[in-house]
Amino acid sequence: MAEDVLPPHRIVVVGGGFGGLEAVQRLAGAGAAITLVDQRNHHIFQPLLYQVATASLATSEIAWPIRAVLRDRADVTTVLATVAGVDAAAHRVLLDEGGSLPYDTLILATGARHAYFGHDEWEPFAPGLKTIEDATRIRRRILLAFERAEIEPDPRLRAALLAFVVIGAGPTGVELAGTIAELARDTLPADFRNIHTQEARVILIEAGKRVLPGFAEDLAAYAQRSLEDLGVEVELGRAVSECSAEGVVYGDRILEARTIIWAAGVRASPAAEWLGVPADRAGRLLVQPDLTVPGHPEIFAIGDTVSVAGPDGKPVPGIAPAAKQQGRHVAATIRRRLGGHASPVPFRYRHAGSLAQIGKRRAVTDFGWIKLRGTLAWWLWGIAHIYFLIGVRTRLSVAISWLWIHARNQRSARLITQGTQSKSQTSNPLAEHKP
């Protein structure tokens, strides 16, 4: 009588970001049946989303179809769907259009969205930057602001159109503000006849006492000086109290501006709500040291979805290297379990350093043991980002784009998409005309 063949261990991974994709790739050859489910069909290199938003790179240079990335993995099934919840008792992932996915092991890598600290009504006026759609929407608003200013006869409204507000001075906010300033100062002047794009104002607003709070103070001070050299107005110690179609209120000041970008905070996905387990104030699921969900050893959670302490006792930062490290740890744990070794091993985060670009020739890098600033840091920042891109073609394309910007001050991705401009939009920059 033939022996019964056991079905393969079923692993469902929710989320195709850095952590989820890393876990899938590290599980190659584990003998499991893996299902990767994501609400989008592409993996995004999020650290460079701001370059799409500021017309420096095309969307195809920082995003790749998940199916193409995993085409050689016969053990992986990719599902395009939105997850609505988890039935932990039945071991099933629930999909929003009906149906479910059974699992023996579940990895939640569902990421985060921008948070408005109780003011979600601000989102239409101050979009955040987490997806390709966000990036192209912001790019559209930035470029349309210049187009509308070109034909606007009212000096006051023209000034409001040429005012760009970035809220939040972390790495994303600093990078956005610096690149918008360079776009206005170096790239666009020769393209317009009725406006001087160099007169555009870029205002970076931060409620805290300094920019780049996660960096050493001397690097943060250098970053602020560099931003101011680019013409960015840095406003510190003033929290935004209102965002509207007319502009922002921060501290006791009212600023008329038609383009506002939110880079001030994030909120985790509802994974903790799905499972009914504790979360922190940002909604991040509080996991065990081995990244399992309390009470559910068969469920792991990683990346922006979770809060877990690092070696210094502080929460591990929500950055790509941390998510990738967590994905590797979870994959190694699952492999040990499949091999009959069930003892939990705590996750150990190793900080690889922090990098932020300020302009096309300036950056700061903080590796703890060594700190760099200026042109050398900019080259290191570029090399590090190119290294982590997927595929030789993409690396070459991005490198050529950056060298062209560096040499000629030209950004080739200045396309206004997602609709056309109607006549009424000249007086209402937030109107979105759908064809």
C-alpha positions in Angstrom: 0.0 0.0 0.0 1.4 3.4 -1.0 2.2 5.9 1.7 -0.1 8.9 1.9 1.6 12.0 0.7 1.0 15.0 3.0 -0.1 18.2 1.2 2.5 21.0 1.3 2.5 23.5 4.1 0.3 26.5 3.0 1.8 30.0 3.6 -0.2 33.1 2.8 1.7 36.4 2.6 -0.4 39.5 2.6 1.4 42.4 1.1 4.0 42.6 -1.7 6.2 45.3 -0.2 9.8 45.0 1.0 9.0 42.7 3.9 6.5 40.4 2.2 8.5 40.0 -0.9 11.7 39.4 1.0 9.9 36.6 3.0 8.7 35.0 -0.2 12.1 35.1 -1.8 13.8 33.6 1.2 11.3 30.7 1.3 12.4 29.5 -2.1 12.9 25.7 -1.9 11.2 25.3 1.5 8.7 22.9 0.0 5.7 25.1 0.9 2.8 26.3 -1.2 3.0 30.1 -1.0 0.3 32.5 -1.9 1.2 36.2 -2.1 -1.9 38.5 -2.1 -1.8 42.3 -2.7 -4.3 44.9 -3.7 -1.9 46.1 -6.4 -0.1 44.2 -9.1 3.3 45.8 -8.5 6.0 46.1 -6.0 7.1 49.7 -5.3 10.6 51.0 -4.3 9.1 53.4 -1.8 12.3 55.4 -1.0 12.1 56.9 -4.5 8.4 57.6 -4.7 9.2 61.3 -4.1 11.2 61.3 -7.3 8.2 60.3 -9.3 6.1 62.9 -7.5 8.7 65.6 -8.5 9.1 64.5 -12.1 12.6 63.1 -11.7 11.8 59.4 -12.5 9.0 57.6 -14.3 6.7 55.2 -12.5 8.2 52.2 -14.4 11.6 52.9 -13.0 10.6 52.3 -9.3 7.8 49.7 -9.7 7.8 46.1 -11.0 4.9 43.7 -11.7 4.9 41.2 -8.8 4.1 38.3 -11.2 7.2 39.2 -13.3 9.4 39.3 -10.2 8.2 35.8 -9.2 7.7 34.3 -12.6 10.3 31.6 -12.0 8.8 30.5 -8.7 6.4 27.6 -9.4 5.7 27.3 -5.6 4.2 30.9 -5.5 0.7 31.8 -6.5 0.1 35.6 -6.9 -3.4 36.9 -6.1 -4.6 40.4 -6.9 -7.2 41.2 -4.3 -7.9 43.4 -1.3 -7.9 41.6 2.1 -10.9 42.5 4.3 -10.0 40.5 7.4 -8.6 37.4 8.9 -10.6 34.5 10.4 -7.9 33.3 12.8 -10.0 30.5 14.2 -10.6 29.0 10.8 -7.1 29.9 9.5 -8.5 31.8 6.5 -7.7 35.2 5.0 -11.0 37.0 3.9 -11.1 38.9 0.6 -13.3 41.9 0.1 -15.0 40.6 -3.0 -15.9 37.3 -1.3 -13.9 34.2 -1.0 -11.0 33.4 1.2 -7.5 31.9 1.3 -6.7 29.0 3.7 -3.4 29.1 5.5 -1.2 27.1 7.8 1.1 30.0 8.3 0.2 33.6 7.7 2.6 36.6 7.2 1.0 40.0 7.5 3.1 42.7 5.7 0.3 45.1 5.0 2.2 48.4 5.4 0.8 51.8 6.4 -0.9 54.9 5.1 -0.4 58.5 6.0 -2.1 59.7 9.2 -3.6 63.1 9.7 -3.7 63.0 13.5 -7.5 63.0 13.7 -8.0 65.4 10.7 -8.8 63.0 7.9 -10.7 65.8 6.2 -7.4 67.3 5.3 -6.4 64.5 2.9 -8.1 65.9 -0.3 -6.1 69.1 0.2 -2.8 67.6 1.5 -2.2 64.2 -0.1 0.4 61.9 1.3 2.9 59.8 -0.5 2.7 56.0 -0.1 1.6 54.7 -3.5 2.3 55.2 -7.2 -1.2 56.8 -7.4 -0.2 59.2 -4.7 3.0 60.1 -6.5 1.4 60.8 -9.9 -1.4 62.8 -8.2 1.2 65.0 -6.5 3.2 65.3 -9.7 0.1 66.4 -11.4 -0.7 69.1 -8.8 2.9 70.5 -8.8 3.1 70.7 -12.6 -0.4 72.1 -13.0 0.3 74.8 -10.5 3.0 76.2 -12.8 0.8 75.8 -15.8 -2.1 77.7 -14.2 0.2 80.4 -12.8 1.4 81.0 -16.4 -2.0 82.2 -17.4 -3.3 83.7 -14.1 -3.6 87.5 -14.3 -4.4 88.0 -10.6 -1.0 88.5 -8.8 -2.4 87.2 -5.4 -3.7 84.0 -6.9 -0.6 83.6 -9.0 1.5 83.8 -5.8 -0.8 81.2 -4.1 -0.3 78.9 -7.1 3.5 79.3 -6.8 3.5 78.4 -3.1 4.3 74.8 -2.3 3.9 73.6 1.2 5.4 70.4 2.5 4.2 69.3 6.0 6.7 67.2 8.0 10.5 67.4 7.9 11.5 63.8 8.1 13.5 62.3 5.2 10.5 62.3 2.8 9.6 65.9 3.6 13.2 67.1 3.2 13.7 65.3 0.0 10.4 66.6 -1.5 11.1 70.2 -0.5 14.6 70.2 -1.9 13.6 68.6 -5.2 10.6 70.9 -5.7 12.9 73.9 -5.1 15.4 72.6 -7.7 12.6 71.9 -10.1 11.5 75.5 -9.9 15.0 77.0 -9.8 16.9 74.9 -12.3 14.6 72.8 -14.5 11.6 75.0 -15.4 12.8 78.6 -15.9 13.3 78.3 -19.7 10.0 76.6 -20.3 7.7 79.5 -19.2 7.2 83.0 -20.6 4.9 84.8 -18.3 6.2 83.7 -14.9 9.6 83.4 -13.3 9.5 80.0 -11.8 12.5 80.9 -9.6 10.1 83.0 -7.6 8.1 80.0 -6.4 8.1 79.5 -2.7 8.7 76.1 -1.1 7.8 76.1 2.6 8.7 73.1 4.8 6.7 73.1 8.0 7.7 71.0 11.0 6.1 70.9 14.4 9.3 69.7 16.1 12.4 71.7 16.8 14.6 70.5 13.9 14.5 68.8 10.5 15.5 65.1 10.2 14.9 64.2 13.9 16.2 60.7 13.4 19.6 62.0 12.3 22.5 63.4 14.3 22.1 67.1 15.2 25.0 68.2 13.1 23.7 66.4 10.0 20.2 67.9 10.6 21.7 71.4 10.9 23.6 70.8 7.6 20.4 69.6 6.0 18.5 72.7 7.1 21.3 75.0 5.8 21.3 73.2 2.5 17.6 73.5 2.1 17.7 77.2 2.9 20.5 77.6 0.3 18.1 76.1 -2.2 15.5 78.7 -1.2 13.3 76.5 0.9 11.7 78.3 3.8 12.0 76.1 6.9 9.4 76.7 9.6 10.1 74.8 12.8 8.2 74.5 16.1 4.8 75.3 14.5 2.1 72.6 14.1 -0.4 72.8 11.3 -3.9 73.5 12.6 -5.8 73.7 9.3 -5.5 72.6 5.7 -8.0 73.7 3.1 -8.3 74.5 -0.6 -7.0 78.0 0.2 -3.9 77.0 2.1 -2.7 76.2 5.6 -2.7 77.6 9.1 0.3 76.9 11.2 1.1 78.5 14.6 -0.5 81.9 14.3 0.2 82.2 10.6 -2.1 81.9 7.6 -0.4 80.9 4.3 -2.2 80.9 1.0 -1.0 78.0 -1.1 -2.6 75.8 -3.7 -0.2 72.8 -3.4 0.1 71.1 -0.1 1.9 67.7 0.5 1.6 65.7 3.7 4.8 64.0 5.0 4.1 64.2 8.7 2.9 60.8 9.9 1.7 57.3 9.1 -0.9 54.9 10.4 -0.6 51.2 10.1 -3.1 49.0 8.2 -6.0 47.5 10.2 -4.3 44.2 10.8 -4.6 44.6 14.6 -8.3 45.2 14.2 -8.7 42.1 12.0 -7.2 40.0 14.8 -8.5 41.8 17.8 -5.1 42.2 19.4 -3.3 45.2 21.0 -1.8 48.0 18.9 0.0 51.2 19.6 -1.3 54.8 19.0 -0.4 54.5 15.3 -2.3 51.3 14.9 0.8 49.2 14.7 0.3 45.6 15.9 2.3 44.8 19.1 4.1 41.5 18.3 6.1 39.1 20.3 9.9 39.3 20.1 9.9 36.6 17.4 7.4 38.7 15.3 4.5 36.4 16.0 1.1 37.7 16.9 0.2 37.3 20.6 -2.0 34.2 21.0 -1.4 33.2 17.3 2.0 31.5 16.9 1.1 30.6 13.3 0.7 34.3 12.4 3.6 36.7 11.8 3.5 40.4 11.3 6.3 42.5 9.8 7.2 46.0 8.5 5.1 49.1 9.0 2.3 46.8 10.3 4.0 46.2 13.6 5.8 47.7 16.6 8.7 45.8 17.9 11.6 46.9 20.1 15.1 47.2 18.7 18.4 46.7 20.6 18.1 50.2 22.2 14.6 49.5 23.5 13.1 51.9 21.0 10.7 50.7 18.3 12.3 49.5 15.1 12.0 52.3 12.5 9.5 51.8 9.7 12.0 51.8 6.9 12.8 49.4 4.0 15.9 47.7 5.5 14.0 46.9 8.7 11.1 45.3 6.8 13.6 43.3 4.7 15.3 42.1 7.9 12.0 41.1 9.4 11.0 39.2 6.2 14.3 37.3 6.4 13.8 36.5 10.1 10.3 35.2 9.5 11.4 33.0 6.5 14.2 31.5 8.6 11.7 30.8 11.5 9.3 29.1 9.1 12.1 27.0 7.7 13.1 25.9 11.1 9.6 25.0 12.0 9.2 22.9 8.8 12.4 21.2 9.8 11.0 20.2 13.2 12.6 23.0 15.3 9.8 25.0 16.9 11.8 27.0 19.5 11.2 30.7 19.0 14.2 33.0 18.1 13.8 36.7 18.8 14.2 39.2 16.0 17.5 41.2 16.2 17.4 44.4 14.3 20.7 45.7 12.8 20.5 49.4 11.8 22.3 49.8 8.5 22.3 53.6 8.6 20.1 56.5 7.6 20.3 58.4 4.3 18.5 61.5 3.0 19.0 63.5 -0.2 18.6 67.2 0.1 19.4 68.2 -3.5 21.0 66.8 -6.6 24.5 67.3 -5.2 23.8 67.2 -1.5 22.8 64.4 1.0 23.4 63.3 4.5 24.3 59.7 5.6 24.4 58.5 9.2 25.9 55.1 9.9 26.5 55.8 13.5 30.3 55.1 13.3 30.7 57.4 10.4 28.7 60.5 9.2 28.9 62.0 5.8 27.4 65.1 4.2 27.6 66.9 0.9 28.6 65.5 -2.5 30.3 62.4 -1.2 27.1 61.5 0.8 25.0 62.2 -2.4 27.1 59.7 -4.4 26.8 57.1 -1.6 23.0 57.7 -1.4 22.7 57.2 -5.1 24.8 54.0 -5.2 22.9 52.5 -2.3 19.5 53.2 -3.9 20.6 51.9 -7.3 21.9 48.7 -5.7 18.6 47.8 -4.2 16.6 48.4 -7.4 15.3 45.3 -9.2 16.9 44.4 -12.5 19.9 45.6 -14.6 17.7 47.6 -17.0 16.1 49.6 -14.1 19.5 50.3 -12.5 20.9 51.7 -15.8 17.8 53.7 -16.5 17.7 55.4 -13.1 21.5 56.0 -13.2 21.2 57.7 -16.6 18.2 59.8 -15.4 20.1 61.0 -12.4 23.3 61.8 -14.4 21.2 63.7 -16.9 19.6 65.7 -14.1 23.0 66.3 -12.5 24.6 67.5 -15.8 21.7 69.3 -17.6 19.1 70.1 -14.9 16.5 68.4 -17.0 13.8 66.0 -15.6 12.1 64.0 -18.4 9.1 62.7 -16.4 7.2 66.0 -16.5 3.9 64.5 -17.6 0.6 65.7 -16.4 -1.6 62.6 -16.2 -4.8 61.4 -14.5 -7.2 63.7 -16.4 -7.3 66.9 -18.4 -7.6 70.5 -17.4 -11.0 72.0 -17.8 -11.6 75.8 -17.8 -13.0 75.8 -14.3 -9.8 74.3 -13.0 -7.9 77.5 -13.6 -9.8 79.0 -10.6 -10.0 75.8 -8.6 -6.6 74.0 -8.6 -8.0 71.1 -6.6 -10.7 70.3 -9.1 -10.1 66.9 -10.7 -11.7 66.6 -14.1 -12.3 63.0 -15.1 -12.6 62.4 -18.9 
